[in-house]
Amino acid sequence: MESFDAIIVGAGAAGMFCAALAGQAGQRVLLLDNGKKPGRKILMSGGGRCNFTNLYVEPAAYLSQNPHFCKSALARYTQWDFIDLVGKHGIAWHEKTLGQLFCDDSAQQIVDLLVAECEKGNVTQRLRTEILSVERDDNGYTLQLNGGTVQAAKLVIASGGLSMPGLGASPFGYQIAEQFGLKVLPTRAGLVPFTLHKPLLKQVQTLSGVSVPSVITAENGTVFRENLLFTHRGLSGPAVLQISSYWLPGEFVTINLVPECDLAEFLNQQRDAHPNQSLKNTLGMQLPKRLVECLQQLGQIPDVTLKQLNSRDQEKLVEALTAWRVQPNGTEGYRTAEVTLGGVDTHELSSRTMEARNVPGLYFIGEVMDVTGWLGGYNFQWAWSSAWACAQALAEQEA
Ligand SMILES: Cc1cc2nc3c(=O)[nH]c(=O)nc-3n(C[C@H](O)[C@H](O)[C@H](O)COP(=O)(O)OP(=O)(O)OC[C@H]3O[C@@H](n4cnc5c(N)ncnc54)[C@H](O)[C@@H]3O)c2cc1C
């Protein structure tokens, strides 16, 4: 039986970073993954360029039943610390929008960074590995693998959530939490497109590919100002992905498709200046042509000039475009979701070390726990920060 100081399950963002740091602090670390390659989600992330952090990381950008939990780790290992590390590896990056930082070249660079840091920490990595059982005794944790038995005083679960099963996602982390008596909060897909009921879907499909700036509001009052994308399956784009994390089945979202102007004021001004201008052409100054044409075909934009538009119809039109109420049929689910909401209840964990309060030597980091960030690099920053906090604790105990 091989023995290590710490075994880390999951060679994703959190697991690799934690393994590297703990290894560099002198721990003998074994990093396990069921996949062929480490960091598979990183490679897919940010359209292949990995949105690795955000300039404006703050606890308010994270959803959790225990909103204070993430504060300590985010404050101790910040976006600036990770940006510094990216700089040390000579990786060029740029801000795309809203503080979102991407590699100039490729997400592979972030995986290479983590692999290099793991090598520096002499981390033993074992891929294509299934964990058949986990047992705990006075010496720590014994894992039966498909290729033998391994043992360590400490076990770190970094196996992520349920999104994208094609990339190795599994409920392993939740099962281990339950095996050791930790509460697991219900999970659901987050940062995910909405599907629509048939009649609305038929209308929306004709707009597939059209993207508009929008302000989108959930029933609980959460608001995002980002782009909305019409697709052949329903609604997507950053605005929809963001609000999906705050949406529950049966609820409505309210969408302002003309967020950059006061539409009523704009129509009044245009009527004064160009009374014979068609309503359709006037709206075309604020909205994509395809959207205006589609709304006209659907009878939502009357075929009139501005002077023919009476105040009641104008009010109805403004309401339809600035407070469009949509009741999604559901979401596309884990198949396309970027994250999993819910997971290991953080009330069960130390926010300083990520160790289970009642199970010495058992740690949870990254997405497996009930901490979920907004779209825009926040989820990777949680992986880095929680991994760093855990690695410090592993090293402290060693010393
Ligand atoms: C398509 C896509 C794009 C994304 N883009 C971004 C982005 O640009 N910016 C951002 O901040 N976030 C992004 N995210 C979210 C981000 O990828 C995750 O939040 C982050 O990867 C979580 O890190 P993690 O280490 O906790 O889990 P993961 O990265 O999911 O790693 C978990 C690892 O555990 C392994 N594993 C699972 N079960 C087992 C098991 N039973 N045995 C052994 N190993 C197992 C998996 O194979 C995986 O390698 C994106 C997500 C997706 C799906």
The ligand as an ORCA input file, in Angstrom:
! r2SCAN-3c Opt
* xyz 0 1
  C     -17.887     24.969    -20.573
  C     -17.495     25.639    -19.294
  C     -16.847     26.864    -19.347
  C     -16.483     27.506    -18.149
  N     -15.836     28.712    -18.229
  C     -15.441     29.319    -17.088
  C     -14.680     30.517    -17.134
  O     -14.259     30.974    -18.222
  N     -14.367     31.126    -15.956
  C     -14.746     30.594    -14.742
  O     -14.426     31.183    -13.704
  N     -15.437     29.446    -14.670
  C     -15.773     28.792    -15.804
  N     -16.454     27.609    -15.728
  C     -16.689     27.024    -14.389
  C     -15.382     26.366    -13.919
  O     -14.887     25.520    -14.943
  C     -15.615     25.537    -12.647
  O     -16.253     26.311    -11.673
  C     -14.274     25.044    -12.108
  O     -13.656     24.218    -13.074
  C     -14.453     24.279    -10.809
  O     -13.202     23.769    -10.439
  P     -13.098     22.429     -9.590
  O     -11.654     22.108     -9.546
  O     -13.856     22.566     -8.326
  O     -13.860     21.322    -10.447
  P     -13.528     20.759    -11.907
  O     -12.687     21.718    -12.676
  O     -14.828     20.333    -12.461
  O     -12.607     19.491    -11.624
  C     -13.091     18.336    -10.997
  C     -12.237     17.176    -11.440
  O     -12.624     16.026    -10.681
  C     -12.666     14.906    -11.535
  N     -13.589     13.925    -10.973
  C     -14.933     14.039    -10.835
  N     -15.428     12.913    -10.293
  C     -14.388     12.091    -10.083
  C     -14.277     10.778     -9.553
  N     -15.356     10.083     -9.155
  N     -13.033     10.212     -9.490
  C     -11.941     10.882     -9.916
  N     -11.991     12.133    -10.412
  C     -13.203     12.733    -10.511
  C     -13.134     15.467    -12.879
  O     -12.718     14.656    -13.959
  C     -12.423     16.820    -12.892
  O     -11.159     16.743    -13.530
  C     -16.800     26.933    -16.897
  C     -17.443     25.701    -16.853
  C     -17.776     25.042    -18.037
  C     -18.453     23.698    -17.948
*
